Amino acid sequence: MWRARCRPTRLGWWLHDEWRGARFIRGGRTRPTSGCSSARCSALSLAPRREVAGQIDRLLICHTNNASHMSEMSGRGRLSDKTCCQTGPRPAGGHTGRGSIMLTVETRHAIHPDHAKGMDTTALRSHFLGEGMFADGEIRLVYTHYDRFTLGGAVPAGGTLTLDKVEETKTDSFLDRREMGIVNIGEPGTVEAGGETYEMNRGDVLYLGMGSGAVTFGGQGRFYITSAPAHRTLPSRLVTVADCVEVKLGASETSNKRTIKQFIHPQVMESCQLILGYTSLEDGSVWNTIPSHIHDRRMEAYLYWGMDEDARVLHLMGEPTETRHLFVANEQAVLSPTWSIHSGAGIGEYTFIWAMAGDNVDYTDMEFIQPKELR
Protein backbone atom coordinates (compact mmCIF):
# COMPACT_ATOMS: atom_id res chain seq x y z
CA MET A 1 0.00 0.00 0.00
CA TRP A 2 1.34 3.45 -0.93
CA ARG A 3 0.31 6.39 1.19
CA ALA A 4 1.75 9.84 1.48
CA ARG A 5 1.13 12.98 3.47
CA CYS A 6 1.95 16.57 2.56
CA ARG A 7 2.91 18.99 5.34
CA PRO A 8 3.66 22.69 4.69
CA THR A 9 6.58 24.42 6.38
CA ARG A 10 7.81 27.99 6.23
CA LEU A 11 10.32 27.10 3.51
CA GLY A 12 8.47 24.48 1.52
CA TRP A 13 6.73 21.14 1.79
CA TRP A 14 7.56 17.86 3.42
CA LEU A 15 6.09 14.93 1.50
CA HIS A 16 6.19 11.77 3.56
CA ASP A 17 5.81 8.90 1.15
CA GLU A 18 5.86 5.37 2.56
CA TRP A 19 6.87 4.01 -0.84
CA ARG A 20 9.73 6.41 -1.60
CA GLY A 21 10.65 7.79 1.79
CA ALA A 22 10.26 11.35 3.00
CA ARG A 23 11.14 14.13 0.61
CA PHE A 24 11.47 17.88 0.98
CA ILE A 25 9.98 19.81 -1.94
CA ARG A 26 11.28 23.26 -2.64
CA GLY A 27 12.22 25.17 -5.75
CA GLY A 28 11.03 22.40 -8.06
CA ARG A 29 13.26 19.64 -6.68
CA THR A 30 13.04 16.96 -4.04
CA ARG A 31 15.61 15.47 -1.72
CA PRO A 32 15.18 12.13 0.02
CA THR A 33 15.78 12.17 3.73
CA SER A 34 18.74 10.30 5.16
CA GLY A 35 16.44 7.43 6.07
CA CYS A 36 15.94 6.52 2.42
CA SER A 37 18.88 5.03 0.53
CA SER A 38 17.12 3.09 -2.21
CA ALA A 39 18.31 3.54 -5.76
CA ARG A 40 14.79 4.31 -6.85
CA CYS A 41 14.39 7.05 -4.30
CA SER A 42 17.83 8.49 -5.10
CA ALA A 43 16.95 8.64 -8.76
CA LEU A 44 13.68 10.35 -7.99
CA SER A 45 15.50 12.97 -5.95
CA LEU A 46 16.87 14.42 -9.20
CA ALA A 47 13.49 14.63 -10.89
CA PRO A 48 12.04 18.13 -11.41
CA ARG A 49 8.97 19.11 -9.41
CA ARG A 50 6.55 22.00 -9.66
CA GLU A 51 7.76 25.01 -7.74
CA VAL A 52 5.58 25.41 -4.71
CA ALA A 53 7.67 27.26 -2.14
CA GLY A 54 6.44 30.68 -1.13
CA GLN A 55 2.96 30.33 -2.61
CA ILE A 56 0.85 30.61 0.51
CA ASP A 57 -2.34 31.02 -1.53
CA ARG A 58 -1.86 27.72 -3.30
CA LEU A 59 -2.34 24.18 -2.06
CA LEU A 60 -0.20 21.25 -3.05
CA ILE A 61 -2.98 18.86 -4.00
CA CYS A 62 -1.57 15.44 -3.32
CA HIS A 63 -4.43 12.98 -3.42
CA THR A 64 -2.30 10.28 -1.92
CA ASN A 65 -3.29 11.62 1.49
CA ASN A 66 -6.66 9.95 0.93
CA ALA A 67 -5.96 6.57 2.45
CA SER A 68 -9.10 4.90 1.17
CA HIS A 69 -8.33 6.05 -2.37
CA MET A 70 -4.75 4.87 -2.21
CA SER A 71 -5.71 1.47 -0.85
CA GLU A 72 -7.79 1.11 -3.99
CA MET A 73 -5.43 2.64 -6.54
CA SER A 74 -2.01 1.68 -5.18
CA GLY A 75 0.18 -0.93 -6.80
CA ARG A 76 -1.35 -0.81 -10.28
CA GLY A 77 1.36 0.79 -12.36
CA ARG A 78 2.42 4.13 -10.93
CA LEU A 79 0.74 7.38 -10.00
CA SER A 80 2.16 10.28 -11.93
CA ASP A 81 4.48 12.54 -9.97
CA LYS A 82 3.58 15.41 -12.28
CA THR A 83 -0.16 15.17 -11.95
CA CYS A 84 -0.64 13.63 -8.53
CA CYS A 85 1.05 16.61 -6.88
CA GLN A 86 -0.40 19.47 -8.88
CA THR A 87 -0.83 22.96 -7.58
CA GLY A 88 -4.34 24.31 -7.73
CA PRO A 89 -6.76 26.60 -5.93
CA ARG A 90 -7.37 25.72 -2.32
CA PRO A 91 -10.86 24.18 -2.11
CA ALA A 92 -13.16 26.00 0.28
CA GLY A 93 -14.43 23.70 2.97
CA GLY A 94 -13.36 20.67 1.03
CA HIS A 95 -15.65 21.49 -1.92
CA THR A 96 -14.46 22.47 -5.36
CA GLY A 97 -15.32 25.81 -6.87
CA ARG A 98 -15.65 26.65 -10.53
CA GLY A 99 -12.71 25.36 -12.51
CA SER A 100 -11.01 23.68 -9.57
CA ILE A 101 -8.29 21.16 -10.31
CA MET A 102 -8.61 17.97 -8.32
CA LEU A 103 -6.84 15.51 -10.58
CA THR A 104 -5.17 12.15 -10.08
CA VAL A 105 -3.64 10.21 -12.96
CA GLU A 106 -2.42 6.63 -12.74
CA THR A 107 -0.40 4.90 -15.47
CA ARG A 108 -0.95 1.26 -16.44
CA HIS A 109 1.63 -0.46 -18.61
CA ALA A 110 0.78 -3.13 -21.15
CA ILE A 111 1.08 -6.74 -19.97
CA HIS A 112 2.22 -9.65 -22.15
CA PRO A 113 -0.01 -12.76 -21.98
CA ASP A 114 2.94 -14.89 -20.83
CA HIS A 115 3.37 -12.54 -17.88
CA ALA A 116 -0.33 -12.67 -17.03
CA LYS A 117 -0.27 -16.48 -16.83
CA GLY A 118 1.86 -16.37 -13.70
CA MET A 119 -0.06 -13.65 -11.85
CA ASP A 120 -1.87 -14.31 -8.60
CA THR A 121 -5.15 -12.63 -7.70
CA THR A 122 -3.51 -9.54 -6.25
CA ALA A 123 -1.36 -9.01 -9.32
CA LEU A 124 -4.27 -9.52 -11.71
CA ARG A 125 -6.36 -6.96 -9.87
CA SER A 126 -3.43 -4.56 -9.73
CA HIS A 127 -2.89 -4.60 -13.49
CA PHE A 128 -6.35 -5.10 -14.95
CA LEU A 129 -8.94 -3.79 -12.46
CA GLY A 130 -9.81 -0.11 -12.12
CA GLU A 131 -11.04 0.79 -8.63
CA GLY A 132 -11.84 4.03 -6.84
CA MET A 133 -12.29 6.13 -9.97
CA PHE A 134 -15.37 7.98 -8.71
CA ALA A 135 -14.84 10.34 -5.77
CA ASP A 136 -16.79 13.46 -4.88
CA GLY A 137 -15.03 16.62 -5.98
CA GLU A 138 -12.33 14.85 -7.98
CA ILE A 139 -11.29 13.70 -11.44
CA ARG A 140 -9.41 10.40 -11.41
CA LEU A 141 -7.92 9.00 -14.60
CA VAL A 142 -6.13 5.81 -15.59
CA TYR A 143 -3.77 6.37 -18.51
CA THR A 144 -3.02 3.03 -20.16
CA HIS A 145 -0.46 1.84 -22.67
CA TYR A 146 -3.13 -0.20 -24.41
CA ASP A 147 -3.59 1.97 -27.51
CA ARG A 148 -3.04 4.97 -25.17
CA PHE A 149 -6.62 4.48 -24.01
CA THR A 150 -7.58 6.54 -20.96
CA LEU A 151 -10.52 5.97 -18.64
CA GLY A 152 -11.68 7.53 -15.42
CA GLY A 153 -14.36 9.35 -13.52
CA ALA A 154 -15.39 12.92 -12.69
CA VAL A 155 -17.78 13.66 -9.82
CA PRO A 156 -18.40 17.42 -9.43
CA ALA A 157 -20.81 16.80 -6.52
CA GLY A 158 -22.79 19.96 -7.18
CA GLY A 159 -19.76 22.09 -8.04
CA THR A 160 -17.59 22.13 -11.15
CA LEU A 161 -14.43 20.30 -12.15
CA THR A 162 -12.28 21.16 -15.16
CA LEU A 163 -10.11 18.70 -17.08
CA ASP A 164 -7.53 20.46 -19.20
CA LYS A 165 -3.80 19.77 -19.05
CA VAL A 166 -2.68 16.21 -18.30
CA GLU A 167 1.09 15.80 -18.13
CA GLU A 168 1.06 12.25 -19.53
CA THR A 169 0.01 13.47 -22.98
CA LYS A 170 2.60 16.28 -23.14
CA THR A 171 0.10 18.58 -24.86
CA ASP A 172 -1.23 21.95 -23.76
CA SER A 173 -4.70 20.48 -23.33
CA PHE A 174 -5.79 16.86 -22.93
CA LEU A 175 -7.93 16.90 -26.08
CA ASP A 176 -5.40 18.61 -28.35
CA ARG A 177 -4.70 15.27 -30.04
CA ARG A 178 -7.48 13.14 -28.56
CA GLU A 179 -11.20 12.42 -28.74
CA MET A 180 -13.38 11.67 -25.74
CA GLY A 181 -16.53 9.75 -24.87
CA ILE A 182 -18.41 10.63 -21.66
CA VAL A 183 -21.25 8.66 -20.08
CA ASN A 184 -23.33 10.10 -17.25
CA ILE A 185 -24.06 7.25 -14.82
CA GLY A 186 -25.50 9.52 -12.14
CA GLU A 187 -28.05 12.29 -11.72
CA PRO A 188 -28.48 15.05 -14.33
CA GLY A 189 -25.39 17.14 -14.92
CA THR A 190 -23.66 19.36 -17.44
CA VAL A 191 -20.51 19.21 -19.52
CA GLU A 192 -18.99 22.33 -21.06
CA ALA A 193 -16.49 22.08 -23.92
CA GLY A 194 -15.70 23.91 -27.12
CA GLY A 195 -17.96 26.82 -26.18
CA GLU A 196 -21.01 24.58 -25.80
CA THR A 197 -22.90 23.38 -22.73
CA TYR A 198 -24.43 19.91 -22.86
CA GLU A 199 -27.20 18.81 -20.49
CA MET A 200 -26.73 15.13 -19.73
CA ASN A 201 -29.23 12.81 -18.09
CA ARG A 202 -28.47 9.37 -16.74
CA GLY A 203 -27.34 7.10 -19.56
CA ASP A 204 -26.64 9.87 -22.09
CA VAL A 205 -23.34 9.82 -23.97
CA LEU A 206 -21.32 12.82 -25.14
CA TYR A 207 -18.67 12.63 -27.86
CA LEU A 208 -16.05 15.40 -27.88
CA GLY A 209 -13.88 15.76 -30.94
CA MET A 210 -10.17 16.51 -31.06
CA GLY A 211 -9.38 20.10 -30.16
CA SER A 212 -12.41 20.66 -27.94
CA GLY A 213 -10.22 22.26 -25.28
CA ALA A 214 -10.88 22.24 -21.55
CA VAL A 215 -13.80 20.12 -20.34
CA THR A 216 -15.83 21.29 -17.33
CA PHE A 217 -18.13 18.91 -15.48
CA GLY A 218 -20.97 20.24 -13.34
CA GLY A 219 -24.08 19.35 -11.40
CA GLN A 220 -24.88 16.06 -9.72
CA GLY A 221 -23.67 13.82 -12.53
CA ARG A 222 -21.21 10.96 -12.20
CA PHE A 223 -19.26 11.09 -15.42
CA TYR A 224 -17.41 8.10 -16.83
CA ILE A 225 -14.59 9.33 -19.07
CA THR A 226 -13.02 7.44 -21.97
CA SER A 227 -10.48 8.82 -24.42
CA ALA A 228 -8.22 7.69 -27.26
CA PRO A 229 -5.80 9.44 -29.64
CA ALA A 230 -7.38 11.01 -32.71
CA HIS A 231 -6.01 11.91 -36.14
CA ARG A 232 -8.59 14.52 -37.19
CA THR A 233 -11.28 16.74 -35.76
CA LEU A 234 -14.85 15.47 -35.90
CA PRO A 235 -17.99 17.26 -34.67
CA SER A 236 -18.87 16.89 -31.02
CA ARG A 237 -22.26 15.36 -30.41
CA LEU A 238 -24.60 14.52 -27.55
CA VAL A 239 -26.23 11.12 -28.10
CA THR A 240 -29.17 10.62 -25.76
CA VAL A 241 -30.65 7.26 -24.83
CA ALA A 242 -33.44 7.96 -27.34
CA ASP A 243 -30.87 8.49 -30.13
CA CYS A 244 -28.88 5.27 -29.72
CA VAL A 245 -29.19 2.11 -31.80
CA GLU A 246 -30.43 -0.94 -29.90
CA VAL A 247 -29.48 -4.52 -30.72
CA LYS A 248 -31.12 -7.51 -29.01
CA LEU A 249 -28.97 -10.60 -28.49
CA GLY A 250 -29.03 -13.87 -26.54
CA ALA A 251 -31.90 -15.91 -25.16
CA SER A 252 -33.49 -16.70 -21.83
CA GLU A 253 -32.67 -20.39 -22.30
CA THR A 254 -28.93 -19.58 -22.22
CA SER A 255 -29.27 -16.94 -19.48
CA ASN A 256 -27.76 -14.25 -21.70
CA LYS A 257 -30.68 -12.28 -23.10
CA ARG A 258 -29.44 -8.72 -23.33
CA THR A 259 -29.87 -5.35 -25.03
CA ILE A 260 -26.87 -3.61 -26.57
CA LYS A 261 -27.11 0.17 -26.87
CA GLN A 262 -24.71 1.67 -29.42
CA PHE A 263 -23.77 5.36 -29.02
CA ILE A 264 -20.31 6.19 -30.39
CA HIS A 265 -20.62 3.70 -33.18
CA PRO A 266 -20.55 3.75 -37.01
CA GLN A 267 -24.31 3.07 -37.02
CA VAL A 268 -24.87 6.30 -35.09
CA MET A 269 -22.01 8.72 -35.68
CA GLU A 270 -18.42 9.02 -36.86
CA SER A 271 -15.35 8.87 -34.63
CA CYS A 272 -11.64 8.37 -35.24
CA GLN A 273 -11.09 5.15 -33.29
CA LEU A 274 -13.22 5.31 -30.14
CA ILE A 275 -16.27 3.02 -30.02
CA LEU A 276 -18.62 3.08 -27.03
CA GLY A 277 -21.96 1.77 -25.84
CA TYR A 278 -23.42 -0.27 -23.03
CA THR A 279 -25.20 -3.56 -22.49
CA SER A 280 -28.01 -4.38 -20.06
CA LEU A 281 -29.14 -7.85 -19.05
CA GLU A 282 -32.81 -8.83 -19.18
CA ASP A 283 -34.56 -10.22 -16.10
CA GLY A 284 -33.36 -13.73 -15.33
CA SER A 285 -30.21 -13.46 -17.45
CA VAL A 286 -26.76 -13.28 -15.86
CA TRP A 287 -24.17 -13.88 -18.61
CA ASN A 288 -22.74 -11.10 -20.74
CA THR A 289 -20.77 -11.42 -23.97
CA ILE A 290 -21.45 -15.09 -24.59
CA PRO A 291 -19.90 -16.61 -26.62
CA SER A 292 -16.64 -14.93 -25.60
CA HIS A 293 -14.44 -13.27 -28.16
CA ILE A 294 -11.15 -11.50 -28.72
CA HIS A 295 -10.24 -8.77 -31.22
CA ASP A 296 -6.58 -8.50 -32.04
CA ARG A 297 -6.89 -5.03 -33.55
CA ARG A 298 -8.62 -3.33 -30.62
CA MET A 299 -8.33 -3.19 -26.86
CA GLU A 300 -11.47 -2.88 -24.75
CA ALA A 301 -12.51 -1.72 -21.29
CA TYR A 302 -15.65 -2.61 -19.32
CA LEU A 303 -17.18 -0.44 -16.61
CA TYR A 304 -19.78 -2.25 -14.51
CA TRP A 305 -22.50 -0.05 -13.01
CA GLY A 306 -26.10 -0.04 -11.78
CA MET A 307 -25.27 -2.78 -9.25
CA ASP A 308 -26.23 -3.18 -5.61
CA GLU A 309 -23.46 -2.57 -3.11
CA ASP A 310 -23.12 -6.25 -2.22
CA ALA A 311 -23.47 -7.56 -5.78
CA ARG A 312 -20.53 -8.78 -7.84
CA VAL A 313 -19.79 -9.79 -11.41
CA LEU A 314 -17.49 -12.74 -12.02
CA HIS A 315 -15.50 -11.34 -14.95
CA LEU A 316 -13.56 -13.81 -17.09
CA MET A 317 -10.34 -12.71 -18.74
CA GLY A 318 -7.09 -14.10 -20.13
CA GLU A 319 -6.22 -16.10 -23.20
CA PRO A 320 -8.98 -18.54 -24.24
CA THR A 321 -6.94 -21.53 -23.06
CA GLU A 322 -5.53 -19.73 -19.98
CA THR A 323 -8.56 -18.05 -18.44
CA ARG A 324 -8.47 -16.10 -15.20
CA HIS A 325 -11.18 -14.27 -13.27
CA LEU A 326 -11.86 -11.10 -11.32
CA PHE A 327 -14.72 -10.37 -8.93
CA VAL A 328 -15.90 -6.88 -9.87
CA ALA A 329 -18.06 -4.46 -7.86
CA ASN A 330 -20.21 -1.52 -8.90
CA GLU A 331 -18.40 1.30 -10.75
CA GLN A 332 -15.26 -0.76 -11.21
CA ALA A 333 -13.61 -1.21 -14.60
CA VAL A 334 -11.68 -4.03 -16.26
CA LEU A 335 -8.98 -3.50 -18.89
CA SER A 336 -9.01 -6.10 -21.64
CA PRO A 337 -5.90 -6.38 -23.83
CA THR A 338 -6.25 -7.57 -27.40
CA TRP A 339 -5.32 -11.13 -26.41
CA SER A 340 -7.88 -11.45 -23.61
CA ILE A 341 -11.46 -12.64 -23.61
CA HIS A 342 -14.01 -10.54 -21.72
CA SER A 343 -17.16 -12.21 -20.45
CA GLY A 344 -18.92 -12.35 -17.13
CA ALA A 345 -21.81 -13.53 -14.98
CA GLY A 346 -23.39 -11.32 -12.38
CA ILE A 347 -25.47 -11.45 -9.23
CA GLY A 348 -28.56 -9.31 -9.65
CA GLU A 349 -29.11 -6.46 -12.09
CA TYR A 350 -26.12 -4.85 -13.79
CA THR A 351 -25.09 -2.92 -16.89
CA PHE A 352 -21.63 -2.61 -18.38
CA ILE A 353 -20.19 0.14 -20.55
CA TRP A 354 -17.89 -1.15 -23.26
CA ALA A 355 -15.36 1.12 -24.94
CA MET A 356 -12.77 0.17 -27.53
CA ALA A 357 -9.84 1.75 -29.37
CA GLY A 358 -7.46 0.42 -31.99
CA ASP A 359 -6.88 0.01 -35.69
CA ASN A 360 -10.49 0.16 -36.85
CA VAL A 361 -14.06 0.94 -35.80
CA ASP A 362 -15.54 -2.28 -37.18
CA TYR A 363 -17.64 -3.53 -34.28
CA THR A 364 -17.96 -6.97 -35.92
CA ASP A 365 -14.19 -7.48 -36.28
CA MET A 366 -13.79 -10.17 -33.62
CA GLU A 367 -12.93 -13.83 -33.20
CA PHE A 368 -15.58 -15.80 -31.31
CA ILE A 369 -14.57 -18.42 -28.76
CA GLN A 370 -17.21 -21.01 -28.01
CA PRO A 371 -17.64 -22.14 -24.38
CA LYS A 372 -16.41 -25.64 -25.18
CA GLU A 373 -13.10 -24.15 -26.36
CA LEU A 374 -12.41 -22.28 -23.13
CA ARG A 375 -10.03 -23.63 -20.52
N, C-alpha and C positions, 0 to 999 in steps of 0.2 A: 504494500500500500504506500502511495506517495502523498505526503501531505506537506504543506508549507504554510508559514505564517509571515506576514509582512509587518514590520514594526518601524514607525518613523522615529528618527532622531534629529537633533539639531543640524547635523551635517549631511544626513542622507537617510538611507533605508537599510535596515537589517532584514534579510530574507532568510529565514530558517527553513531549510529544505531537507527533510529526512532522507531524501534520495541522493542529494548532491552535497549535503553538508551546509553549514551556515555561510552566507555570503553577504558582503557589504556592498551596496549599490550606490555609486556616486559618480557623477561625471560620465555616465555612459559605460562604465566598466564594473566588473565584479571581482572580488578577491575571496577565495575560500579561506575560512578560518584555519588556524593551525591544527584543528582537530580533524581536518579532512585532507588526506594525502593521496586519494585515488587518482589514477591517471585521467579518468573521465572528468573528475571535478577540476583538476589542474588545467585540463584543456579548455574547459568551460570558463575558467577564470579569465581567459584572454578574449572571450567573445564580446563583441560590442553590445551595450544595452542602451535603452532609451535614457536620456538625461532627465533625471527627476529631482536632483538636489536643488533646494532653494525655491521650489514651486509649492508654496504653502496652500495655494488655492486649488491644487490638483491632487488627485488620489491615485496612488498606484493600485490599479485594480488587478489583483492577483486572485483569481477564482479558486486557486488551490487551497485557500483558507476555508473553503466549504467542505468539511470532512465527508459529508454524505455524498457530495458530488464526486469527490476524488475516490472514494471507495468504489464508485461505480465506473469511473472513467480511467482509473489508474491501470498501468500495465499493458494497455493495448496500444502499442506503438509509442508515441512520445508527444506530450503536450508541447506546443510551440513556445519557445522562450520569447519570441517577438510578439506574439499575440496574447499569450496568457497574461503577461505583465504589461498591459498597455496602460498609458495614462489617459484619463478621461475625466469628465466632470464628476465631482463628488455627488452621489445620489442623495437627495434629501430624504431623511427618514427611511432609508433603505429602498425607496421607490425611484424609478427612473423618470426623468423629465423628458421633454421633447428632444429627440436626437441623441439621447444618452448612449454611450458605448459600454456595453456589458458583454464582452465577447470572449469566448474560449474556443480555441481551435486545437484539435487533436489530429495527428497524422497516423495513418495506417499504411504500412508497406505491404506490397503484394507477396503472397505466400505461394510457394511451389507445391503441387499436390504431393510430392514425395515427403516434403516437410510436414504437411498436414497429417499424413498417415501416422506419424509418431506422437502426435499431440494428445495430452490428457484433456480432461474436461476444462480445467482452468485455462489452459493454453488456447483451446478452441474458442472459448468465450472471450478471451482477451483479444484475439485477432479477428473474429468474425461477428461478434455481437456488439451492437450499439446500445448502450444503456445511458440513462440520465441525460438525455438530450433536451428534455423539456423542463425548464425551471423558470419560475416567475421572475420577470424583470431581466431576463438574460437571453442572449443568442449563443447557442452551442453548436459548433460545426465539427464534422469529422471529414478531414481531407484525405482521400484515399489515393493510392497509386494504381488502382484499377481504373484504367482509362481516365485518370484524374477526376473521377466522379466524387462529388462532395454532397454530403447529406447532413441534416441537422434540424434544430428546432428553434423557433423564436416565440417567446411568450411575453407580450408587452404588459399583461395584467392590468389593463386599464390605462396605461401610459403609452409611450412610444419608444421604439427601439430602432436604430438605424444601422444597417449593414452597408459598409462602403469599402474601405481598404482592408484587405486581408493579406498579410505578409507572405503567405505561402504562394500566392500567385505572382508576386512581384510586379503587379500592375497598380496604377493609381487608384483604380476602383475595381471591386471584385468582378463586375460584369463587363469590364473593358473587352475581354476576349472570351466571354462565357455567356451561356444562356441559362435560364433558371425556370424550374417548375415549383410552384407553391401550392400546397393543399391545406385548407383550413379544416382541422379536425376538432375544433372547439366551437365556442359561441361566435356570433357575428363579429367581424373585425374589418379593418381596412389595411390596404397596402398601397403605398405611394411610391411611384417610380416613373421616370421619364416625363414628369410634369402631369401625370394622371393619377387620380385616386380611384382605387377599385374597392367596391364594397363586396366582401366575401362572406357568404353564409357557410354553415357546416357542409362539408363535402365539395364545395366549389374548388376549382383549380385555376390558377393564374399562370400563364406563360409570359416570361419576360425575355425579350430578345437581347442579343449582344449590344452593349453600349447603352443600356437603360440607366446607368448611373447608380447613385445611392438608392437603397431600398429601405423604406420606413414602414414598420409594422405598428398597428395601433388597435385599440379596443380590447375586447375580451377573447379574441381569437387565439387558437393554439396552432401555429403555422409550421407545417412540415416543409423543409427546404430541400430541394434537390438541384444539382447544377452540374453541367458538363461543359468542356471547351466547345466553342463555336467558331465557324469559319466565315460566317457572314451574318448580317443583321436581318432579322425577320420581325414582322410586326408582333408586338405584344398583344395578348388576347386573354380575356377572362372567359373561361368555359364553365358554365354553371352545370349543375346536375341535370337540368332539363336539356342542355345542349349536347351531352355526351352520347356516344354510340354504345348501346347495350348488346351484349352477346350472351346467350344462354348456353351453358355446357353442363355435362354430367347428367346423372340420374339418381333418383332416390335409392334404387336398388344397390348402387355402388357407393352410397353415402357421400357423393361428391357433386350434388346438384348445386350449381352456383351461377351467379350473374357477374359478368365481367363488364365494367364500365370503362370505356376508352375515352381519354381526354386529350392528352398530348400524343396524338396518334395520326398516321397518314389518312385515316378515314375521317378525321375531324379537322385537322389543321397541319401546317407545315412547321417542322423544326429542323435543326441541323443534325443532331444525333440523339437528343433526349427523347425518350418515349415514356409515358406515364399514364397510369390508370389505377383502378382498384377493383378488388373482387370480394363479393359478399357471399356467404354460404346460406343456402335455404334451410328452413327448419328441418331438423333431423339429419342434416348432412354435416360431416366433420372434416372430410379430406379436401385439401386444396391441391391444385396442380397435379392431378392424377390423370393419365400416366405422367411420371416425372420426365424431365427433359434437360438438356444442356444446349447452350448456343455458344459456339467457339468464337464468334465474332462480336459478342456483346457480354459485358458484365451485367449483373442485376442486383438490386437491393430490395428487400421486403421491409415494410414497416407494419407491424401488427397493431391494430387499434380497435376501439369499441368493445373492449373486453372487461369483464368484471375483475376486481382487484385480485381475487384468488384464482382466477382462471389462468390456464397456460396452454400454449401451442407446442406440440412436439414437432420441431422443425428438423427435417432430414436434409443433410448436406453431404458433401464429399463426392469422390468419384463414384460412378455407378456400382463398381465392384469393391469399393472401400468406403461404405457409407458411415457417417457419424451423425450425431444428433445434438440439438440444443433445446432446452426448455426455455420458451420465450414468453415474457409477460407483456401486459398492455404497454403500448408506446415504446416498445423496443424494436430495434431493426437488426436485420441479418444481412451481411455482405455475402454475395454469391459470386465467386470468380467464374471465369468462363468454363472451367473444367468441372464445376460442381453442380449437382442436381439441387433443386429447391422445391421441396414438397413439405406438407405438414398435416397434422390432425390436431384439432383443438377441442377443448372442453368448453361447451357453451357457445354463445354467439361471438363471432369475431369477423373482422374485415382486414384485408391486408392491401397496402399500397405497393404496387410494383413499379419500379423505375429502372430503365436500362440506358446504357450508353455504349457506343462502340462503332464498328465500321459501317453499319447500315441501320435503317429504321424499318426493316422488314420484320414485322411482328411474327410472321410465320416461319422465319429462318431459325429452325431449331431441330434438334435430333431427339426424338422421343425414346424413352427407356421404359419398357413394359415392366410391371411389378415382378414378373417371374425372372427378369434379368438382373434385378437388384441383389446385392449381397451386403 
